Amino acid sequence: MNLLINHSSMLFEAGCDEVGRGCLCGPVVAAAVILPKNFMQNSVKDSKLLKSKKRLELDVYIKDNCLAYSIAEVSREIIDEKNILNASIFAMHNALDQLQKEPDFIIIDGNKFYPYKNIPHECIIKGDSKYLSIAAASILAKNYRDQLMIELHNDFPQYGWSKNMGYATKVHREALKQYGPTIHHRQSFRLNYD
């Protein structure tokens, strides 16, 4: 099934998505993307459905062919201060702030968002599997965050972040049992070591 270009008839529609909400550590990362009406790329889809190599190829294609994009990260400290939902929306607002074009309409993956600059918006459940701009945002956000976690892995290899990206895999949980949390682990999350 091909994804739709736009949800609205607005000239500049930004798709937003975030990645890292369910992780035990690291930042949450959001991206915003405005695509042209004639954007053509049948391979763009929800980042969770793509292999790493394909995601990286699409990252370059999206950046070269979109009208505007931006990526923003929100730290573990802010996640602990604001809670993960508020931090995720804060990351999306930061990504929208950084766009070189102001959107006329915003579509967001998920069911929660706070109004942004009085610009009309709509939350779309599983939006990354329905609209190209949200799928493109999910790809950019995931590639960016994965690279951050691979870099953090070099300092803390025992947690397996280069493979689990901070999610609660068995390797990650076993390392938490043995070594305890790092400075990158979210203190507001219940770190399940079992």
VENVEN-V406995 format. One record per pair of residues at least 6 apart in sequence whose C-alpha atoms are under 8 Angstrom apart, sorted by the first residue. I is the first residue (numbers start at 1). J is the second residue. D is the distance in Angstrom with one decimal. If there is no record, write none. Layout:
i | j | d
I | J | D
I | J | D
This chain:
i | j | d
2 | 42 | 6.6
3 | 45 | 7.4
3 | 129 | 6.9
3 | 130 | 5.1
3 | 131 | 5.1
3 | 132 | 5.5
4 | 130 | 6.3
4 | 131 | 4.8
4 | 132 | 5.9
5 | 35 | 7.7
5 | 37 | 6.6
5 | 39 | 7.3
5 | 131 | 5.9
5 | 132 | 5.3
5 | 133 | 6.8
6 | 13 | 7.0
6 | 37 | 7.6
6 | 131 | 6.7
6 | 132 | 7.5
6 | 133 | 7.6
7 | 13 | 8.0
7 | 107 | 7.5
7 | 131 | 7.3
8 | 105 | 7.5
10 | 104 | 6.0
10 | 105 | 6.4
11 | 104 | 6.7
12 | 34 | 6.4
12 | 35 | 7.8
12 | 101 | 7.9
12 | 102 | 7.5
12 | 103 | 4.8
12 | 104 | 5.3
12 | 105 | 6.7
13 | 34 | 5.8
13 | 35 | 7.5
13 | 103 | 5.4
13 | 104 | 5.9
13 | 105 | 4.8
13 | 106 | 5.6
13 | 107 | 7.3
14 | 32 | 6.1
14 | 33 | 5.3
14 | 34 | 4.6
14 | 35 | 7.6
14 | 103 | 5.8
14 | 104 | 7.9
14 | 105 | 6.4
14 | 106 | 4.8
14 | 107 | 6.2
14 | 133 | 6.6
14 | 134 | 7.9
15 | 32 | 5.5
15 | 33 | 5.3
15 | 34 | 6.5
15 | 106 | 6.0
15 | 107 | 4.9
15 | 108 | 6.0
15 | 109 | 7.9
15 | 131 | 8.0
15 | 132 | 7.9
15 | 133 | 4.6
15 | 134 | 4.3
15 | 135 | 7.9
15 | 136 | 7.9
15 | 137 | 6.4
16 | 30 | 7.1
16 | 31 | 5.7
16 | 32 | 4.5
16 | 33 | 6.7
16 | 92 | 6.6
16 | 106 | 7.3
16 | 107 | 6.3
16 | 108 | 4.9
16 | 109 | 6.4
16 | 133 | 7.4
16 | 134 | 5.4
16 | 137 | 5.7
16 | 138 | 7.6
17 | 30 | 5.6
17 | 31 | 5.8
17 | 32 | 6.9
17 | 92 | 7.2
17 | 108 | 6.2
17 | 109 | 5.4
17 | 128 | 7.7
17 | 134 | 6.0
17 | 135 | 7.8
17 | 137 | 5.5
17 | 138 | 5.3
17 | 141 | 7.4
18 | 28 | 6.9
18 | 29 | 5.4
18 | 30 | 4.0
18 | 31 | 6.4
18 | 88 | 6.6
18 | 91 | 7.7
18 | 92 | 7.1
18 | 137 | 7.8
18 | 138 | 6.4
18 | 141 | 6.3
18 | 142 | 7.9
19 | 28 | 5.9
19 | 29 | 5.4
19 | 30 | 6.4
19 | 138 | 7.1
19 | 141 | 6.2
19 | 142 | 5.9
19 | 145 | 7.4
20 | 26 | 7.7
20 | 27 | 6.8
20 | 28 | 4.8
20 | 29 | 6.5
20 | 145 | 7.6
21 | 28 | 6.0
21 | 84 | 6.4
21 | 85 | 7.8
21 | 88 | 7.1
22 | 167 | 6.7
23 | 165 | 7.7
23 | 166 | 5.1
23 | 167 | 4.4
23 | 168 | 6.7
24 | 166 | 5.7
24 | 167 | 5.8
24 | 168 | 6.4
24 | 185 | 5.9
24 | 186 | 6.0
24 | 189 | 6.8
24 | 191 | 6.8
25 | 76 | 7.0
25 | 166 | 5.4
25 | 167 | 7.6
25 | 184 | 5.3
25 | 185 | 4.0
25 | 186 | 5.3
26 | 75 | 6.9
26 | 76 | 5.8
26 | 149 | 7.2
26 | 166 | 6.8
26 | 184 | 5.4
26 | 185 | 6.4
26 | 186 | 7.4
27 | 73 | 6.1
27 | 74 | 5.3
27 | 75 | 4.5
27 | 76 | 5.2
27 | 79 | 7.7
27 | 145 | 7.7
28 | 73 | 5.7
28 | 74 | 5.4
28 | 75 | 6.8
28 | 76 | 7.7
28 | 79 | 7.9
28 | 87 | 7.4
28 | 88 | 6.3
28 | 91 | 7.2
28 | 145 | 7.7
29 | 71 | 7.1
29 | 72 | 5.7
29 | 73 | 4.3
29 | 74 | 6.4
29 | 88 | 7.5
29 | 91 | 6.4
29 | 141 | 5.8
29 | 142 | 7.7
29 | 144 | 7.7
29 | 145 | 6.2
30 | 71 | 5.8
30 | 72 | 5.4
30 | 73 | 6.3
30 | 88 | 7.2
30 | 91 | 5.4
30 | 92 | 5.2
30 | 95 | 6.3
30 | 137 | 7.6
30 | 138 | 7.9
30 | 141 | 5.5
31 | 69 | 7.2
31 | 70 | 5.6
31 | 71 | 4.3
31 | 72 | 6.3
31 | 92 | 6.6
31 | 95 | 5.6
31 | 96 | 8.0
31 | 137 | 4.9
31 | 138 | 6.9
31 | 140 | 6.4
31 | 141 | 5.2
32 | 69 | 5.5
32 | 70 | 5.5
32 | 71 | 6.6
32 | 92 | 7.2
32 | 95 | 5.7
32 | 96 | 6.0
32 | 99 | 7.4
32 | 133 | 8.0
32 | 134 | 7.7
32 | 137 | 5.4
33 | 66 | 7.1
33 | 67 | 7.8
33 | 68 | 5.9
33 | 69 | 4.4
33 | 70 | 6.7
33 | 133 | 5.7
33 | 134 | 7.3
33 | 136 | 6.7
33 | 137 | 5.6
34 | 66 | 6.1
34 | 67 | 5.5
34 | 68 | 5.2
34 | 69 | 6.3
34 | 103 | 7.6
34 | 133 | 6.4
35 | 65 | 7.6
35 | 66 | 4.6
35 | 67 | 5.4
35 | 68 | 7.2
35 | 133 | 6.2
36 | 65 | 7.9
36 | 66 | 6.2
36 | 67 | 6.0
39 | 65 | 7.3
39 | 66 | 7.6
43 | 58 | 7.8
44 | 58 | 7.0
44 | 132 | 6.7
44 | 135 | 6.5
44 | 136 | 6.5
45 | 128 | 6.8
45 | 129 | 6.2
45 | 132 | 6.9
45 | 135 | 5.1
45 | 136 | 7.2
46 | 128 | 4.9
46 | 129 | 5.4
46 | 135 | 4.9
46 | 136 | 7.8
46 | 138 | 6.5
46 | 139 | 7.1
47 | 55 | 6.9
47 | 128 | 8.0
47 | 135 | 6.7
47 | 136 | 8.0
47 | 138 | 5.6
47 | 139 | 4.9
47 | 142 | 7.0
55 | 139 | 6.2
55 | 143 | 7.1
56 | 143 | 6.8
58 | 139 | 7.6
59 | 136 | 8.0
59 | 139 | 6.6
59 | 140 | 5.9
59 | 143 | 7.6
62 | 136 | 6.8
63 | 69 | 7.0
67 | 101 | 7.9
68 | 99 | 6.1
68 | 100 | 6.0
68 | 101 | 6.4
69 | 99 | 5.8
69 | 100 | 7.6
70 | 95 | 5.4
70 | 96 | 7.2
70 | 98 | 5.9
70 | 99 | 5.5
71 | 95 | 5.3
71 | 98 | 7.8
71 | 140 | 7.4
71 | 141 | 6.5
71 | 144 | 7.9
72 | 91 | 5.8
72 | 92 | 7.2
72 | 94 | 5.9
72 | 95 | 5.0
73 | 91 | 5.9
74 | 87 | 6.6
74 | 88 | 7.7
74 | 90 | 7.6
74 | 91 | 5.7
76 | 184 | 6.5
76 | 185 | 7.1
76 | 186 | 5.7
77 | 186 | 7.5
78 | 87 | 6.6
79 | 86 | 7.8
79 | 87 | 5.2
79 | 186 | 7.3
79 | 188 | 7.9
80 | 186 | 6.3
80 | 187 | 6.2
80 | 188 | 5.1
80 | 189 | 8.0
83 | 188 | 7.5
89 | 112 | 8.0
89 | 113 | 6.1
89 | 114 | 7.0
93 | 116 | 6.8
96 | 102 | 7.8
103 | 119 | 7.6
104 | 119 | 6.3
104 | 120 | 7.2
105 | 119 | 6.0
105 | 120 | 5.2
105 | 121 | 5.6
106 | 119 | 7.2
106 | 120 | 6.4
106 | 121 | 4.5
106 | 122 | 6.5
107 | 121 | 5.6
107 | 122 | 5.0
107 | 123 | 5.9
107 | 124 | 6.9
107 | 134 | 7.3
108 | 121 | 7.5
108 | 122 | 6.3
108 | 123 | 4.8
108 | 124 | 6.0
108 | 127 | 6.9
108 | 134 | 6.9
109 | 123 | 6.0
109 | 124 | 5.3
109 | 125 | 6.0
109 | 126 | 6.1
109 | 127 | 4.7
109 | 128 | 6.1
109 | 134 | 6.6
110 | 123 | 5.7
110 | 124 | 5.4
110 | 125 | 4.6
110 | 126 | 6.4
110 | 127 | 6.9
111 | 123 | 5.1
111 | 124 | 6.3
111 | 125 | 6.0
112 | 123 | 6.6
113 | 123 | 7.0
115 | 121 | 7.4
127 | 134 | 6.3
127 | 135 | 7.5
128 | 134 | 4.9
128 | 135 | 4.3
128 | 136 | 8.0
128 | 138 | 6.9
129 | 135 | 6.6
146 | 162 | 7.7
146 | 165 | 6.1
149 | 161 | 5.9
149 | 162 | 6.2
149 | 165 | 5.6
149 | 166 | 7.2
150 | 161 | 6.3
150 | 162 | 4.4
150 | 163 | 7.9
150 | 165 | 7.4
151 | 162 | 7.9
152 | 161 | 7.4
153 | 159 | 7.4
153 | 160 | 6.7
153 | 161 | 5.2
153 | 162 | 5.7
158 | 172 | 7.9
158 | 175 | 6.2
159 | 171 | 6.5
159 | 172 | 4.8
159 | 173 | 8.0
159 | 175 | 5.4
159 | 176 | 7.5
160 | 166 | 7.9
160 | 171 | 6.5
160 | 172 | 6.2
161 | 172 | 7.7
164 | 172 | 7.6
166 | 172 | 7.4
168 | 192 | 7.9
173 | 192 | 6.9
173 | 193 | 4.9
173 | 194 | 6.9
174 | 193 | 6.6
174 | 194 | 8.0
176 | 193 | 6.2
177 | 193 | 5.6
